Amino acid sequence: MNISRELLRNGASVIAMIDIEEVAGKEAMNVLNAEFGRNRAVFFHCDVANNAEFDNTFKKAVKTLGGLEILVNNVGVINENDFGKAIDVNVTAVIRGTLLGIQQMQKDAGGKGGVIVNISSVAGLYSLSQLPVYSATEHAVVCFSRSFALPYHYEKTGVRIMVLCPELSHRSNPDVKDLEGDPSRDEVIQKYIRRVDSVAHGLVYVIRCAQNGSIWISEDGKPVYEIQLFDTLPQK
């Protein structure tokens, strides 16, 4: 809801939220409409891991909005035991959402261009021993987004694609940055969560100012900052 609120605060006329959590989604919709006015937020219940359901729901959302200018793919689960589920949600759904968004916005098919921000994680920029599957899926989001942002695609579609990588934050002590000792996977999941407020503020900045293909980090509750990754292999 934090991301949706920031978008509405910063000029979005209507936002559509798609989520599997129906009760929480409808509650968020009601809160946002009470705050910003009737019909400013709409909610669609959907399991994004179900391809057919996701396709149909996405089309309904775009029809309700009357078009699409900004898409935020903010989906993710931590499930080291069922890696297939993690890949379906963290990777396949993000790829599918990105492609659906491009289809709606691409200039070479009559669209006006637009912006897509894929939410990954700092776990997509380095290896996390306690969460290897999660880390792998977040790496996939970073690489896919950068690949689709290359001139080969962008020059045709006019759709900017960026990646925002929030930190994994300590639940009870925000100043703790590193994993202490050798915590179990469950301890990592319980103790480290994303700082959603900081992410929401950073997202608006990325939408407004970031260059196509750029990668941004949100951490410590501070303004987001851009990092550079190698585009080619180092010379031998």
C-alpha positions as CSV (number, residue, x, y, z in Angstrom):
1,M,0.0,0.0,0.0
2,N,2.9,2.4,0.7
3,I,3.9,2.4,-3.0
4,S,0.4,3.0,-4.1
5,R,0.0,5.9,-1.6
6,E,3.2,7.5,-2.9
7,L,2.1,7.3,-6.5
8,L,-1.2,8.9,-5.7
9,R,0.5,11.6,-3.6
10,N,2.7,12.4,-6.6
11,G,0.1,12.8,-9.3
12,A,-1.2,9.4,-10.3
13,S,-4.9,9.8,-11.1
14,V,-5.8,6.1,-10.6
15,I,-3.8,3.1,-9.5
16,A,-4.6,-0.6,-9.8
17,M,-3.3,-3.1,-7.3
18,I,-3.0,-6.8,-8.1
19,D,-2.4,-9.2,-5.3
20,I,-3.2,-12.7,-4.0
21,E,-4.1,-11.4,-0.5
22,E,-7.7,-10.4,-1.1
23,V,-8.6,-9.2,2.4
24,A,-5.5,-7.1,2.7
25,G,-5.9,-5.8,-0.8
26,K,-9.5,-4.7,-0.4
27,E,-8.6,-3.0,2.9
28,A,-5.7,-1.1,1.3
29,M,-8.1,0.0,-1.5
30,N,-10.6,1.3,0.9
31,V,-8.0,3.1,2.9
32,L,-6.5,4.8,-0.2
33,N,-9.9,5.8,-1.5
34,A,-10.9,7.3,1.9
35,E,-7.6,9.3,1.8
36,F,-7.5,10.4,-1.8
37,G,-11.1,10.2,-3.0
38,R,-13.5,7.7,-4.5
39,N,-12.3,5.3,-7.2
40,R,-8.7,6.5,-7.0
41,A,-7.5,3.0,-6.2
42,V,-8.9,-0.3,-7.5
43,F,-8.0,-3.8,-6.4
44,F,-7.9,-7.1,-8.4
45,H,-7.5,-10.4,-6.6
46,C,-5.1,-12.7,-8.6
47,D,-2.5,-15.4,-8.2
48,V,0.3,-14.0,-10.4
49,A,1.9,-17.5,-10.5
50,N,-1.2,-18.6,-12.5
51,N,-0.3,-17.5,-16.0
52,A,-3.8,-17.5,-17.4
53,E,-5.3,-15.8,-14.4
54,F,-2.5,-13.2,-14.4
55,D,-3.1,-12.4,-18.1
56,N,-6.8,-11.9,-17.7
57,T,-6.5,-9.8,-14.5
58,F,-3.8,-7.6,-16.1
59,K,-6.1,-6.9,-19.1
60,K,-9.0,-6.1,-16.7
61,A,-6.8,-3.7,-14.8
62,V,-5.6,-1.9,-17.9
63,K,-9.2,-1.6,-19.2
64,T,-10.3,-0.1,-15.8
65,L,-7.4,2.3,-15.9
66,G,-8.1,3.3,-19.5
67,G,-4.5,2.6,-20.4
68,L,-1.1,2.1,-18.8
69,E,1.8,4.6,-18.2
70,I,3.6,3.2,-15.1
71,L,4.0,-0.4,-14.0
72,V,5.6,-1.5,-10.8
73,N,6.3,-5.3,-10.5
74,N,6.6,-5.6,-6.7
75,V,6.2,-9.3,-6.0
76,G,8.3,-11.8,-4.1
77,V,8.4,-14.7,-1.7
78,I,11.1,-16.4,0.2
79,N,10.6,-20.2,-0.1
80,E,13.9,-22.2,0.0
81,N,12.0,-25.5,0.3
82,D,9.7,-25.1,-2.7
83,F,12.1,-23.5,-5.2
84,G,9.6,-24.0,-8.0
85,K,7.1,-21.7,-6.2
86,A,9.8,-19.1,-5.6
87,I,10.8,-19.1,-9.3
88,D,7.1,-18.9,-10.4
89,V,6.4,-15.9,-8.3
90,N,9.8,-14.1,-8.1
91,V,10.9,-14.6,-11.7
92,T,8.2,-15.9,-14.0
93,A,5.5,-13.4,-12.8
94,V,7.9,-10.5,-13.0
95,I,8.9,-11.4,-16.6
96,R,5.3,-11.9,-17.5
97,G,4.2,-8.7,-16.0
98,T,7.0,-6.8,-17.7
99,L,6.1,-8.3,-21.1
100,L,2.4,-7.5,-20.6
101,G,3.3,-4.0,-19.6
102,I,5.4,-3.5,-22.7
103,Q,2.7,-4.8,-24.9
104,Q,0.4,-2.1,-23.6
105,M,2.9,0.8,-23.8
106,Q,5.3,0.1,-26.7
107,K,5.5,2.8,-29.3
108,D,6.1,0.4,-32.2
109,A,2.6,-1.0,-31.6
110,G,0.8,2.3,-31.2
111,G,1.5,3.0,-27.6
112,K,2.9,6.1,-25.9
113,G,5.9,4.5,-24.2
114,G,6.0,4.4,-20.4
115,V,8.0,3.3,-17.3
116,I,8.4,-0.1,-15.7
117,V,10.1,-0.5,-12.3
118,N,10.9,-4.1,-11.3
119,I,11.5,-4.5,-7.5
120,S,14.3,-6.8,-6.8
121,S,16.5,-6.9,-3.7
122,V,20.1,-6.4,-2.7
123,A,20.1,-10.2,-2.6
124,G,20.0,-9.8,-6.4
125,L,23.4,-8.1,-6.3
126,Y,25.4,-10.4,-4.1
127,S,25.2,-14.0,-2.8
128,L,23.3,-14.7,0.3
129,S,24.3,-18.1,1.8
130,Q,21.1,-18.5,3.9
131,L,18.8,-17.9,1.0
132,P,20.4,-19.2,-2.2
133,V,17.1,-19.7,-4.1
134,Y,15.8,-16.3,-3.2
135,S,19.1,-14.7,-4.1
136,A,19.1,-16.5,-7.5
137,T,15.6,-15.3,-8.3
138,E,16.5,-11.7,-7.5
139,H,19.6,-11.9,-9.6
140,A,17.3,-13.1,-12.5
141,V,15.1,-10.0,-12.1
142,V,18.1,-7.7,-12.3
143,C,19.6,-9.4,-15.4
144,F,16.2,-9.6,-17.2
145,S,15.4,-6.0,-16.6
146,R,18.8,-4.8,-17.7
147,S,18.6,-6.9,-20.9
148,F,15.2,-5.6,-21.8
149,A,16.4,-2.1,-21.2
150,L,19.1,-2.3,-23.9
151,P,18.8,0.0,-27.0
152,Y,17.7,-3.0,-29.1
153,H,14.4,-3.0,-27.2
154,Y,14.1,0.6,-25.9
155,E,14.5,2.2,-29.3
156,K,11.4,0.3,-30.5
157,T,9.3,0.4,-27.4
158,G,10.0,3.7,-25.7
159,V,9.5,1.9,-22.4
160,R,12.1,2.7,-19.7
161,I,12.9,-0.3,-17.4
162,M,14.7,0.2,-14.1
163,V,15.4,-2.0,-11.1
164,L,15.0,-0.9,-7.5
165,C,16.8,-3.1,-4.9
166,P,15.7,-2.6,-1.3
167,E,17.8,-3.9,1.6
168,L,16.7,-6.7,3.9
169,S,16.4,-4.9,7.2
170,H,16.5,-6.1,10.8
171,R,13.1,-6.2,12.3
172,S,14.1,-5.0,15.8
173,N,17.4,-3.1,15.3
174,P,17.6,-1.1,12.1
175,D,21.3,-0.3,12.7
176,V,22.3,-3.9,12.3
177,K,23.5,-4.2,8.7
178,D,25.3,-7.6,8.6
179,L,24.2,-11.1,9.5
180,E,25.6,-11.8,12.9
181,G,27.3,-15.1,13.4
182,D,25.7,-17.8,11.3
183,P,21.9,-17.4,11.6
184,S,19.6,-20.0,10.2
185,R,17.5,-19.3,7.1
186,D,14.3,-18.9,9.3
187,E,16.1,-16.3,11.5
188,V,17.1,-14.3,8.4
189,I,13.5,-14.4,7.2
190,Q,12.1,-13.3,10.6
191,K,14.8,-10.6,11.3
192,Y,15.2,-8.9,8.0
193,I,12.4,-7.2,6.2
194,R,12.2,-4.4,3.6
195,R,11.8,-0.9,4.7
196,V,8.7,-0.2,2.7
197,D,8.4,3.5,3.4
198,S,11.9,4.2,2.1
199,V,11.3,2.0,-0.9
200,A,8.1,3.9,-1.8
201,H,9.8,7.3,-1.7
202,G,12.7,6.0,-3.7
203,L,10.4,4.5,-6.3
204,V,8.9,7.9,-7.1
205,Y,12.3,9.3,-7.6
206,V,13.3,6.5,-9.9
207,I,10.2,6.9,-12.0
208,R,10.8,10.6,-12.4
209,C,14.6,10.8,-12.8
210,A,16.2,7.4,-13.5
211,Q,17.8,6.5,-16.8
212,N,16.6,3.5,-18.7
213,G,18.4,0.3,-17.5
214,S,19.7,1.8,-14.2
215,I,19.8,0.0,-10.9
216,W,19.0,1.7,-7.6
217,I,19.5,0.7,-4.0
218,S,17.3,1.7,-1.1
219,E,18.9,1.2,2.4
220,D,19.2,2.6,5.9
221,G,16.1,4.8,5.3
222,K,18.2,7.1,3.1
223,P,17.6,8.4,-0.4
224,V,18.1,5.8,-3.1
225,Y,21.4,5.7,-5.0
226,E,22.4,4.3,-8.3
227,I,25.1,1.6,-8.8
228,Q,26.9,0.5,-11.9
229,L,27.4,-3.1,-13.0
230,F,29.8,-4.3,-15.7
231,D,28.3,-4.4,-19.2
232,T,31.2,-6.4,-20.6
233,L,33.7,-8.9,-19.2
234,P,37.0,-7.6,-17.9
235,Q,39.8,-7.7,-20.3
236,K,42.3,-10.5,-19.7
